[in-house]
Amino acid sequence: VNLMLTGGLPVRKIESTMTLDLAIQAYMERRTDLPGGAQMAGISYNCFLQEIEARNIVVLDEEGFLDQLAFLAERFESEALKDALQAVVVNQM
């Protein structure tokens, strides 16, 4: 049985979308990492990563990212970049 709501979407599709949204929210709030978010959403790591990227959410897992950010902050004498770097470092503690 495929139950439909007034919007025309199957109930199962809405439930999986809500679960994915909750997992993405948890990732954005740093309550989980990419593998954990994928597990929460019940999808593969690659699918979760693709959904994160499709929503234009920045992934900070790239090795050396913080070093690159620090270099740019110094190079351009950007207080905004220095503040962003500080926020990321503080959140990782």
Beta strands, then each sheet from edge to edge (+ up, - down):
end
